Amino acid sequence: MSAKQLEVSSSEKLNDLLVIVDKVPDDFFTNAVYDKELDRAIEASSSLVYNLDDAGEKQAKQDATNINKFAKMFDKFIAATFKHHTESVTSWRDGKKSKTKLLLENRQKLIDQFAEKRAEKLNVIEQVLRDNLDDKRCELNVQQHYFSDDSDISPLIKLSGTLTPKGDLTRKADSFILNLANIELAEQSRIEARHLMLENRCLKEGINPPLTHIHLGTVFFSDDNTFDTKVEELVKAEIDRRIEMEARIIREQEAKKQAEIDAALKAQQVEASRLAREEANKAALEFAAQSRISDKTSAPTSDVQAKTSEAMTELPTEIPPEVRQRMDADRAEAESNQQPVAAKKQPVTNGKHQVEIQVTFTMAVSDRVSDKAVQDHFLSQMPDKLKSSIESLNTRSI
């Protein structure tokens, strides 16, 4: 068959197949005949040939229009059928899902209710455990300070194996709680023993007030070796500190005592020097007055001599340099104001002549005795007859 030749039979056959209807057949979704109609139309339209003229062009356009209408009709039917069945399936689906939702809600209620009851039961079990632990602590006299956060009762907080049907602890649970209390009691005994040991150790070494756990810090609760090492270190430091403090106190007390002694000695020396000057001056004045009295009223054992001797014996053993200088100055002034003892010259008679005798006495006297006092004492020891022959008398320190 030529390509330019129109196959009329095929075109007519195609027109017979392309039947257009407005209503979707009720069996469109289930009847396979509609699929066969599409297959035949596809086959008939696959090999159409037209003449290359106006009639051929017109026929080709007409066939194309009919194929388009037929195809759109099927698309419409397909969409309508899909929508119909989709809405139906959706409604069916929603109905079924609403029922399963109710079923799942009942499931959740069951779970929530059991969880609530479970939590209540576990709370009751936990409270029973804690009450029993407190009872055990009280029985063992465990102080609250030693209640441990590590006393974990969580392994026993479970629905089974902890409480009997009557609500009491099982033997296993009771033993577990007793063990927790014993652990706290052991820690209490350990810490109290350390307090006592530390106090006795300090009292033995004379450390008062004794050291406490505050001085050791966290080491107080560490292992025995670390604790013992730290205690010995602190005790040694306290002993060294005490020895140093005692030595410092002794040095301070000795220095203070020595200062008080020095001050007292100085005051005593000053006072003794003052009294010595007063007595010496008084004795010198009295002696000068007595020397002008007649020989009959002079006596070796006069009150002046006694006072002079007493003043000499009561002078201090040591006189500070500044006091000694003042005494020497007073003595020089007194000697300058005092007239030398003049001997009464005897007239020359037949067979007699005057003789001048010079004698030097050297003796050791205490530094507390002045030259004037020595001279007065020397004169007091001489008889009146010799004293009356003294023309001049001079006493000086060498």
DONUVEX-525968 format. One line per 10 residues: number of its first residue (from 0); their letters; for each residue x, y, z of N, C-alpha, C. Coordinates in steps of 0.05 Angstrom, whole numbers. Atoms other than C-alpha are relative to their C-alpha. Last residue first. Layout:
REM DONUVEX-525968
NUM = a = X/Y/Z/X/Y/Z/X/Y/Z; ...
REM end
This chain:
REM DONUVEX-525968
397 = isrtnlseis = -23/5/19/1919/1154/2890/-6/-23/-19; 0/26/12/1862/1185/2930/22/-2/-20; 7/1/28/1877/1245/2972/0/-28/-10; 7/27/8/1881/1265/3046/-8/0/-30; 9/2/27/1915/1328/3071/-4/-29/-8; 7/28/7/1926/1348/3142/-12/0/-27; 16/3/25/1960/1412/3167/-5/-30/-5; 1/-26/12/1989/1436/3234/-15/0/-26; 2/1/29/1973/1374/3273/-2/29/-10; -26/-6/12/2000/1382/3344/-1/0/-30
387 = sklkdpmqsl = -6/-29/-5/1930/1389/3375/27/7/-12; 16/-17/18/1910/1323/3341/7/30/4; -12/0/27/1969/1289/3375/-16/18/-19; -26/-13/-1/1947/1311/3445/13/0/-27; 2/-29/2/1874/1296/3429/27/14/0; 5/-14/-26/1887/1224/3416/1/30/-3; -24/-12/-13/1880/1200/3345/-7/12/27; -16/21/-14/1825/1152/3321/24/11/14; 15/9/-23/1775/1208/3305/16/-21/16; -2/-19/-22/1826/1241/3261/-13/-10/25
377 = fhdqvakdsv = -28/0/-9/1831/1180/3216/4/18/24; -3/24/-15/1755/1175/3211/28/-2/12; 14/-4/-25/1751/1247/3190/3/-25/18; -15/-19/-17/1805/1237/3138/-13/4/27; -24/14/-9/1772/1174/3110/16/19/20; 9/18/-21/1705/1211/3106/24/-15/12; 6/-16/-24/1738/1268/3069/-9/-18/23; -26/-7/-13/1770/1220/3019/-6/16/26; -13/-23/11/1701/1191/3003/26/6/15; -8/-18/-21/1680/1120/3019/15/23/-12
367 = rdsvamtftv = 24/-14/-10/1638/1081/2967/8/21/21; 7/-23/17/1700/1063/2929/-23/16/10; 21/5/20/1720/1020/2988/-5/25/-17; 27/-4/-10/1785/1033/3024/-20/-4/-23; 21/6/21/1856/1010/3013/-27/3/13; 18/23/-6/1908/1042/3058/-20/-2/-23; 13/10/25/1969/1088/3051/-17/-24/7; 15/26/-3/1991/1129/3111/-13/-7/-27; 20/6/21/2044/1183/3101/-12/-28/4; 6/29/2/2080/1212/3162/-21/-3/-22
357 = qievqhkgnt = 17/6/23/2113/1281/3166/-3/-31/-3; 1/28/8/2142/1302/3234/-20/-4/-23; 23/5/19/2161/1374/3247/2/-29/-10; -6/21/20/2205/1384/3310/-25/-4/-17; 22/11/15/2205/1446/3356/10/-20/-22; 3/-13/27/2260/1458/3406/-23/-15/-15; 20/11/18/2270/1447/3481/0/14/-27; -3/29/3/2328/1456/3532/-20/-13/-20; -27/11/-3/2306/1524/3553/0/-30/-2; -11/-5/-27/2239/1543/3526/28/-12/1
347 = vpqkkaavpq = -26/13/-4/2210/1552/3457/10/7/28; -23/-18/0/2136/1569/3459/26/-15/6; -10/-4/-27/2088/1515/3440/24/19/0; -29/0/-2/2051/1521/3375/8/6/29; -9/-22/-17/1979/1501/3377/30/-1/4; -12/8/-26/1967/1458/3318/9/24/16; -26/-12/-8/1922/1484/3264/9/-9/27; -3/1/-29/1868/1442/3234/28/10/7; -15/23/-10/1860/1466/3164/4/1/30; -27/-9/-8/1805/1517/3152/15/-25/10
337 = qnseaearda = -7/8/-27/1745/1488/3115/29/9/6; 13/-17/-19/1716/1523/3055/9/-5/29; -9/-28/6/1766/1494/3005/-12/19/21; -27/-4/-9/1757/1426/3037/10/29/-4; 0/-1/-29/1681/1429/3029/28/5/11; 12/-25/-9/1686/1449/2956/1/2/31; -19/-22/5/1735/1394/2942/-10/27/9; -22/2/-19/1690/1344/2977/20/23/-4; 9/-10/-26/1629/1368/2938/22/-1/20; 4/-29/2/1666/1361/2872/-9/11/26
327 = dmrqrveppi = -26/-13/0/1691/1292/2891/-2/30/-1; -10/1/-28/1620/1272/2909/27/13/2; 14/-20/-16/1593/1297/2841/10/0/29; -9/-27/8/1647/1259/2804/-13/22/16; -27/-3/-12/1631/1196/2843/11/28/-7; 4/-6/-28/1557/1204/2825/27/5/14; 11/-27/-2/1573/1209/2751/-4/9/28; -20/-21/6/1620/1150/2755/-12/28/3; -3/-6/29/1567/1106/2789/19/23/-4; 11/-27/5/1582/1089/2862/4/5/-30
317 = etpletmaes = -8/-11/26/1592/1017/2882/-14/26/-3; -26/12/9/1594/985/2951/9/12/-27; 2/22/20/1540/1032/2976/27/-10/-9; -1/-9/27/1555/1074/3038/-2/-24/-19; 25/3/13/1530/1046/3104/0/10/-29; 6/29/3/1599/1033/3134/-26/-4/-16; -20/14/17/1625/1104/3121/-8/-29/-5; 3/-8/28/1561/1136/3146/19/-14/-18; 25/13/10/1565/1096/3210/-5/7/-29; -6/28/4/1638/1117/3220/-24/-14/-12
307 = tkaqvdstpa = -18/2/24/1620/1190/3210/6/-29/-6; 16/-4/25/1559/1184/3255/17/-2/-24; 18/23/4/1602/1153/3310/-16/3/-26; -16/22/10/1656/1206/3301/-17/-24/-5; -9/-6/28/1605/1261/3306/16/-22/-11; 21/8/19/1572/1228/3366/7/6/-29; 23/-19/2/1637/1233/3404/-20/-10/-20; 24/16/6/1680/1172/3418/-25/18/-2; -3/18/23/1746/1205/3410/-25/-14/-7; -2/28/-8/1724/1261/3457/2/-18/-24
297 = stkdsirsqa = -5/19/23/1729/1336/3450/3/-28/11; 26/10/10/1697/1377/3506/3/-19/-23; 14/14/-21/1762/1386/3544/-26/-12/-10; -8/28/-1/1801/1402/3482/-15/-16/21; -25/6/-15/1762/1466/3474/5/-30/1; 6/2/-29/1711/1474/3420/26/-8/15; -4/-26/-12/1734/1497/3353/-7/0/30; -29/-6/-2/1745/1427/3328/5/27/13; -12/12/-23/1673/1411/3345/29/6/4; 10/-14/-23/1646/1459/3295/13/-10/26
287 = afelaaknae = -13/-27/0/1691/1433/3240/-9/16/25; -28/2/-9/1671/1363/3259/14/27/1; 0/4/-29/1597/1381/3256/29/-2/10; 8/-25/-13/1606/1411/3187/1/-3/31; -22/-20/4/1646/1352/3162/-7/26/15; -21/7/-18/1595/1303/3191/23/20/-1; 9/-6/-27/1537/1339/3157/23/-6/20; 0/-29/-4/1574/1340/3091/-8/8/29; -27/-10/0/1590/1267/3096/2/30/5; -12/7/-25/1519/1249/3117/29/10/2
277 = eralrsaevq = 13/-15/-22/1488/1289/3060/14/-6/27; -8/-28/2/1537/1262/3009/-11/16/23; -28/-1/-8/1526/1191/3033/11/29/-1; -2/1/-29/1451/1200/3030/28/2/10; 11/-25/-11/1455/1224/2958/2/0/30; -20/-21/5/1502/1168/2939/-10/27/12; -22/4/-19/1456/1117/2971/21/22/-3; 9/-8/-26/1396/1146/2933/22/-3/21; 4/-29/0/1433/1144/2867/-8/10/28; -27/-13/0/1459/1075/2881/-3/30/1
267 = qaklaadiea = -12/4/-26/1390/1050/2900/27/14/2; 14/-18/-19/1358/1081/2838/12/-3/28; -8/-27/6/1412/1049/2795/-14/20/19; -28/-5/-9/1404/983/2829/8/29/-5; 0/-2/-29/1328/986/2821/27/5/11; 13/-25/-8/1333/1004/2747/0/3/30; -18/-22/7/1383/949/2734/-11/27/10; -23/1/-19/1340/899/2771/19/23/-5; 10/-9/-26/1278/920/2732/22/1/21; 4/-29/1/1316/916/2667/-10/11/26
257 = qkkaeqerii = -26/-13/-1/1342/847/2686/-3/31/-1; -10/2/-28/1271/824/2702/27/15/3; 16/-18/-16/1245/850/2635/10/0/29; -7/-28/7/1302/818/2597/-15/20/17; -27/-5/-10/1292/753/2635/9/29/-6; 2/-3/-29/1217/755/2622/28/7/13; 13/-25/-6/1227/769/2548/-2/5/30; -18/-22/7/1278/714/2541/-12/27/7; -21/-1/-20/1234/666/2579/19/23/-5; 11/-11/-25/1174/684/2536/22/2/22
247 = raemeirrdi = 4/-29/4/1215/674/2473/-11/13/25; -27/-12/0/1240/606/2497/-3/31/-3; -10/0/-27/1169/586/2514/27/14/2; 15/-20/-15/1145/608/2445/9/2/29; -9/-27/8/1201/571/2410/-15/22/16; -27/-4/-10/1186/508/2450/10/28/-7; 2/-5/-29/1111/515/2436/28/5/12; 11/-27/-4/1123/524/2361/-2/6/30; -21/-20/7/1169/464/2358/-10/28/5; -21/2/-20/1117/422/2395/22/21/-5
237 = eakvleevkt = 10/-13/-24/1061/447/2350/21/0/22; 1/-30/5/1101/431/2287/-9/14/25; -28/-9/-1/1117/361/2314/1/31/-4; -9/1/-28/1043/350/2329/29/11/2; 12/-23/-14/1023/374/2259/9/1/29; -11/-25/11/1071/326/2224/-10/25/15; -27/-3/-10/1054/268/2269/12/26/-9; 1/-6/-28/980/279/2255/28/4/11; 8/-28/-3/991/283/2180/0/8/29; -22/-17/9/1029/218/2178/-6/29/5
227 = dftnddsffv = -21/1/-20/976/183/2220/24/18/-7; 8/-14/-25/920/207/2175/22/0/20; 0/-28/6/955/187/2110/-7/16/25; -28/-8/4/970/118/2137/2/30/-4; -15/-1/-25/900/109/2166/28/10/-4; -9/26/-10/861/126/2102/19/4/24; -14/17/20/827/193/2094/9/-26/13; 18/22/9/774/226/2138/13/-19/-20; 11/13/-24/820/272/2178/-17/-24/-8; -17/22/-7/858/286/2113/-11/-15/25
217 = tglhihtlpp = 11/25/12/798/328/2091/18/-25/7; 16/-2/24/818/383/2139/-10/-27/-10; -8/20/20/873/365/2188/-15/3/-26; -28/-4/7/869/429/2231/9/-20/-22; -2/-24/17/793/427/2230/29/4/-9; 3/8/28/794/355/2255/2/24/-19; 26/12/7/820/381/2321/0/-7/-29; 8/-3/28/887/397/2353/-27/-13/-4; -10/20/19/891/401/2429/-9/6/-29; 20/19/8/883/465/2469/9/-19/-21
207 = nigeklcrne = 26/-7/-11/932/450/2498/-6/29/-8; 12/-19/19/991/413/2468/-28/6/9; 3/-26/-13/1029/382/2526/-12/21/-19; -22/-18/7/1056/324/2485/-3/28/12; -25/13/-7/1011/273/2520/24/18/-6; -3/-3/-29/953/321/2515/26/-12/10; -7/-28/-6/963/326/2440/4/4/30; -27/-4/11/965/250/2430/9/29/7; -19/12/-19/905/242/2476/29/5/-9; 0/-15/-25/864/292/2435/21/-11/19
197 = lmlhraeirs = -12/-26/5/884/261/2368/2/17/26; -29/4/4/869/191/2392/15/27/-3; -11/7/-26/801/212/2418/30/-3/-1; 3/-23/-18/781/247/2354/14/-5/27; -21/-19/9/809/189/2313/-1/25/17; -26/10/-9/769/139/2354/22/19/-8; -1/-7/-29/706/182/2342/27/-10/12; -4/-29/-3/720/179/2267/2/8/29; -26/-8/10/729/104/2265/6/29/5; -20/10/-19/670/90/2310/28/8/-9
187 = qealeinaln = 3/-17/-24/624/134/2267/22/-8/20; -12/-26/7/650/100/2203/-1/18/25; -29/3/2/635/32/2234/14/26/-6; -10/2/-27/566/55/2254/30/-4/0; -1/-27/-12/552/79/2183/11/-1/29; -21/-15/14/572/11/2155/2/29/11; -26/8/-12/530/-23/2208/23/14/-14; -3/-13/-26/469/17/2186/26/-7/13; -4/-29/5/478/-4/2113/4/15/27; -28/-3/10/487/-77/2134/6/30/-5
177 = lifsdakrtl = -17/2/-23/422/-74/2174/29/4/-7; 3/-25/-15/385/-49/2113/18/0/24; -12/-22/16/411/-107/2070/-1/26/15; -29/3/-2/394/-158/2124/15/22/-15; -7/-7/-28/323/-132/2128/30/-2/4; 1/-29/-2/317/-136/2052/8/10/27; -22/-11/17/340/-208/2050/1/30/2; -25/5/-14/294/-228/2108/24/12/-15; -9/28/2/235/-196/2073/26/-3/15; -23/5/16/211/-129/2099/6/-30/-1
167 = dgkptltgsl = -25/-1/-15/140/-126/2125/23/-5/-19; -12/-27/0/79/-107/2084/25/2/16; 11/-16/-23/35/-168/2100/13/28/1; 29/-7/4/47/-198/2031/-12/17/22; 17/23/-2/122/-193/2046/-29/8/-6; 21/1/-20/161/-133/2022/-14/-27/-1; -6/-19/-22/227/-129/1985/-19/-2/23; -25/7/-15/229/-187/1936/7/17/23; -2/27/-11/179/-160/1885/26/-4/15; 27/11/-7/156/-91/1866/2/-27/14
157 = kilpsidsdd = 11/16/23/224/-58/1869/-25/-14/10; 25/-13/8/259/-7/1913/-10/-13/-25; 23/14/-12/310/-55/1942/-26/13/-8; 2/27/9/368/-35/1896/-24/-15/11; 14/3/26/350/38/1910/-1/-29/-10; 21/21/-2/369/34/1983/-14/-6/-26; 18/2/22/435/71/1975/-20/-23/3; 18/22/-8/471/88/2039/-23/-2/-20; -6/24/16/522/130/2002/-17/-23/8; 15/-3/25/490/194/2029/5/-25/-18
147 = sfyhqqvnle = -15/-2/25/515/171/2096/-18/3/-24; 18/11/20/484/185/2164/13/5/-28; -13/21/15/545/201/2207/-19/-15/-20; -23/-11/15/522/268/2232/13/-21/-18; 10/-10/26/455/236/2250/23/11/-17; 7/-28/0/489/196/2305/-7/10/-28; -14/-14/20/487/120/2301/-9/29/0; -9/-26/-11/462/92/2367/18/15/-21; -30/1/-1/458/21/2339/12/25/10; -8/23/-16/383/15/2355/30/-1/3
137 = crkddlndrl = 6/-6/-27/371/85/2328/9/-23/19; -19/-21/-10/407/71/2264/-4/6/29; -25/13/-4/367/6/2255/21/20/10; 3/16/-24/302/44/2265/27/-14/7; -1/-18/-23/323/97/2215/-2/-16/26; -28/-9/-2/339/42/2164/3/19/24; -16/22/-12/271/10/2177/29/8/4; 8/3/-28/236/76/2165/16/-21/14; -12/-22/-15/276/87/2102/-7/-1/29; -29/4/-2/258/18/2075/13/22/17
127 = vqeivnlkea = -4/22/-19/184/26/2092/30/-5/3; 5/-11/-27/184/94/2057/5/-21/21; -23/-17/-7/217/64/1995/-3/11/28; -23/17/-6/166/7/1993/24/17/8; 6/14/-25/107/56/1998/24/-17/8; -3/-20/-21/137/99/1944/-4/-12/27; -28/-4/-5/146/37/1901/5/21/21; -11/23/-15/73/19/1910/30/4/6; 10/0/-28/50/88/1891/12/-22/16; -14/-21/-14/95/88/1830/-9/2/29
117 = rkeafqdilk = -28/9/-5/69/20/1809/15/21/15; 1/19/-23/-3/43/1817/28/-10/7; 8/-15/-24/11/103/1773/-1/-18/24; -23/-16/-8/49/61/1722/-6/16/25; -20/18/-13/-7/9/1721/24/16/9; 11/9/-26/-59/63/1708/20/-18/15; -1/-22/-19/-17/96/1655/-10/-9/28; -28/-5/-7/-5/30/1619/2/21/21; -9/23/-15/-79/10/1620/29/5/10; 12/-2/-27/-100/79/1599/10/-23/18
107 = qrnelllktk = -15/-21/-14/-50/75/1542/-11/3/29; -27/10/-7/-80/9/1519/16/19/17; 4/18/-22/-150/37/1522/26/-12/9; 5/-17/-23/-127/94/1479/-5/-17/25; -26/-10/-10/-97/44/1431/-3/18/24; -13/23/-12/-165/9/1423/27/8/12; 13/6/-25/-200/75/1412/14/-23/15; -8/-22/-18/-149/92/1359/-12/-4/27; -26/8/-11/-160/23/1327/11/22/19; 3/22/-18/-233/41/1321/27/-9/12
97 = skkgdrwstv = 12/-11/-25/-220/109/1292/-4/-23/20; -21/-13/-17/-172/77/1243/-12/11/25; -17/21/-13/-225/29/1216/21/13/19; 16/16/-19/-274/84/1203/16/-21/15; 4/-16/-24/-221/129/1173/-17/-15/21; -25/-1/-15/-200/74/1125/-4/16/26; -4/27/-12/-270/60/1102/25/0/18; 20/3/-21/-282/133/1092/3/-26/14; -7/-18/-22/-217/137/1055/-19/-1/23; -21/13/-15/-234/76/1014/9/17/23
87 = sethhkftaa = 11/23/-13/-300/106/993/21/-14/17; 17/-9/-22/-270/172/978/-12/-23/16; -18/-12/-20/-215/139/938/-17/9/24; -11/21/-16/-266/94/901/19/11/22; 21/15/-13/-306/152/877/11/-21/19; 11/-17/-21/-246/195/863/-21/-15/16; -21/-1/-21/-212/139/824/-11/16/24; 0/26/-13/-276/126/784/20/0/23; 24/2/-15/-284/200/768/-1/-27/16; -2/-18/-23/-211/206/749/-25/-2/17
77 = ifkdfmkafk = -21/10/-19/-214/144/705/1/17/25; 11/24/-13/-279/165/672/19/-11/21; 21/-10/-18/-251/234/658/-12/-23/16; -13/-13/-23/-187/204/630/-20/10/20; -11/20/-18/-228/157/588/13/12/24; 23/13/-13/-269/215/560/10/-22/19; 9/-17/-22/-205/254/548/-23/-13/15; -20/2/-21/-177/196/506/-8/17/25; 2/26/-12/-240/191/465/19/-3/24; 25/2/-15/-243/265/453/-2/-26/15
67 = nintadqkaq = -4/-17/-23/-169/267/433/-25/-1/18; -18/14/-20/-178/207/387/3/16/25; 15/22/-12/-238/241/354/17/-16/20; 20/-11/-19/-200/305/344/-15/-22/14; -15/-10/-23/-140/269/314/-19/11/21; -7/23/-16/-187/231/267/15/8/26; 24/12/-12/-218/295/244/6/-24/18; 8/-17/-22/-150/328/234/-25/-11/14; -20/3/-22/-125/269/193/-8/17/25; 5/26/-13/-189/269/152/19/-4/23
57 = kegaddlnyv = 25/-3/-15/-183/343/136/-5/-26/15; -5/-16/-23/-110/334/116/-24/3/18; -16/16/-19/-127/276/71/6/16/26; 17/21/-12/-183/315/40/15/-16/19; 18/-13/-19/-138/375/28/-18/-21/14; 17/-20/13/-83/334/-2/-19/11/21; -11/-26/-5/-26/290/20/-16/20/-17; -9/-12/24/-66/227/25/9/28/6; 18/-18/14/-70/197/94/13/10/-26; -14/-13/22/-39/137/131/-20/17/-16
47 = lsssaeiard = 16/-16/19/-62/110/198/18/14/-20; -10/4/28/-18/56/230/-16/15/-20; -29/1/1/-21/68/306/10/-1/-29; -11/-27/5/-92/93/309/30/-1/-4; 11/-11/25/-124/24/301/13/27/-7; -10/15/24/-78/-8/353/-9/12/-26; -29/-5/2/-89/46/405/11/-14/-24; -4/-27/10/-164/43/392/29/7/-3; 7/0/28/-163/-32/400/3/28/-12; -21/14/14/-125/-28/466/-5/0/-30
37 = lekdyvantf = -24/-18/2/-171/26/492/22/-14/-16; 7/-21/19/-232/-17/476/24/19/-3; -2/10/27/-198/-76/509/-7/21/-21; -29/1/6/-188/-36/574/4/-11/-29; -8/-27/5/-262/-20/572/30/2/-5; 6/-6/27/-279/-93/565/9/28/-7; -24/-2/16/-243/-109/630/-5/8/-29; 3/14/26/-304/-93/673/25/5/-18; -4/29/-2/-286/-75/746/-1/-15/-26; -23/7/-17/-275/-1/749/6/-29/-1
27 = fddpvkdviv = -24/-10/12/-321/17/690/25/-9/16; -21/21/-3/-376/-27/717/27/8/-12; -1/9/-28/-424/30/731/22/-21/4; 14/25/-4/-409/62/663/4/-10/29; -19/21/-7/-387/134/669/-15/-26/5; 2/11/-28/-438/177/636/20/-22/3; -2/-20/-20/-426/222/575/1/-11/29; 23/0/-17/-411/172/520/4/20/22; 0/-19/-22/-363/177/461/-26/-2/15; 27/-7/-8/-351/118/414/1/17/25
17 = lldnlkesss = 0/-24/-16/-282/118/383/-28/9/6; -11/6/-27/-283/46/358/-2/24/19; 18/18/-13/-328/57/298/8/-6/29; 23/-16/-7/-288/118/279/-21/-18/14; -7/-17/-23/-225/76/281/-24/15/10; -1/18/-23/-256/23/234/6/16/25; 28/6/-7/-275/78/185/-1/-18/25; 12/-24/-11/-204/103/186/-28/-5/9; -12/-4/-27/-176/33/176/-12/25/13; 10/20/-19/-223/19/119/10/4/28
7 = velqkasm = 26/-8/-9/-206/84/85/-11/-20/20; 12/26/-6/-133/68/78/-27/6/14; 15/1/-25/-112/132/45/-13/-27/3; 27/12/4/-58/126/-10/-13/-2/27; 18/-22/7/3/171/-8/-29/-9/-1; 1/-18/-23/45/121/31/-19/23/-6; -16/-24/3/28/68/-22/-4/18/24; 17/-24/0/0/0/0/18/25/0
REM end
